[in-house]
Amino acid sequence: MLIITNDEDETAAAVFDLALLPALNHFGIPYRVVDRAEGSLTGFLREAAGVVLAHDGVAASLPAEQWGEIVTAAENGVGAVASEYWLVHR
């Protein structure tokens, strides 16, 4: 599982650290956390069965190139989950 964060949003990143991260550890789900500022996601997505946008604000912070990488991965069978308020309530 590839977990994408936006560490620039300290409040949302703290929610990830306190809520989602403990759940992943509790259920024993293998994961890798990547900050979206690290650049290309393609190498990480090749190894992932799924991708999770870890907290509110991640989707809005992704550049078009990273969105394209996620969409391509999803089209090729990688699961994708986002709990972004603005994606759901448009």
C-alpha positions in Angstrom: 0.0 0.0 0.0 1.4 3.4 -1.0 0.3 6.2 1.4 0.7 9.7 0.0 0.9 12.6 2.4 1.4 16.3 2.2 3.7 17.1 5.1 3.4 20.9 4.4 -0.1 20.7 6.0 1.0 20.0 9.5 -2.5 19.7 11.0 -3.8 17.2 8.5 -0.5 15.2 8.7 -1.0 15.0 12.4 -4.5 13.5 11.9 -2.9 10.9 9.6 -0.3 10.1 12.3 -2.9 9.7 15.0 -5.7 8.0 13.1 -4.8 6.2 9.9 -1.2 5.1 10.7 -2.2 3.3 13.9 -4.9 1.4 12.0 -2.5 0.3 9.3 -0.1 -1.0 12.0 -2.9 -2.6 14.0 -4.2 -4.6 11.0 -0.7 -5.5 9.8 -1.1 -3.9 6.4 2.3 -3.4 4.7 2.7 0.2 3.5 5.1 2.8 2.4 4.6 6.5 3.3 5.7 9.0 0.6 5.4 12.8 0.9 4.0 14.2 -2.4 6.9 16.7 -2.4 9.3 13.8 -3.2 8.4 14.1 -6.9 7.6 11.3 -9.3 5.4 8.5 -7.8 5.9 6.0 -10.7 8.6 3.9 -9.0 6.5 3.6 -5.8 3.3 2.9 -7.7 4.9 0.0 -9.6 5.3 -1.8 -6.3 1.9 -0.9 -4.8 -1.3 -2.9 -4.8 -3.1 0.3 -3.7 -2.7 4.0 -3.1 -4.3 6.1 -0.4 -4.3 9.8 -0.2 -3.7 10.0 3.5 -5.6 13.1 4.6 -7.6 16.0 3.5 -5.5 18.4 1.3 -3.3 15.8 -0.4 -5.3 15.7 -3.6 -5.4 19.5 -3.9 -1.6 19.6 -3.5 -0.8 17.1 -6.2 0.7 18.5 -9.4 -0.8 17.3 -12.7 2.1 14.9 -13.3 1.4 13.0 -10.0 -2.3 12.9 -10.7 -1.5 11.4 -14.1 0.7 8.7 -12.5 -2.0 7.8 -10.0 -4.7 7.7 -12.8 -2.5 5.5 -15.0 -1.8 3.1 -12.0 -5.5 2.9 -11.3 -6.3 2.1 -14.9 -3.7 -0.7 -14.7 -5.3 -2.2 -11.6 -3.9 -0.4 -8.6 -6.6 0.4 -6.1 -7.0 4.1 -5.1 -8.7 5.6 -2.1 -9.1 9.3 -1.3 -11.2 10.8 1.5 -10.9 14.3 0.3 -14.0 16.4 1.2 -13.8 18.5 -1.9 -13.7 15.5 -4.2 -16.9 14.1 -2.7 -18.8 17.3 -2.2 -18.6 19.2 -5.5 
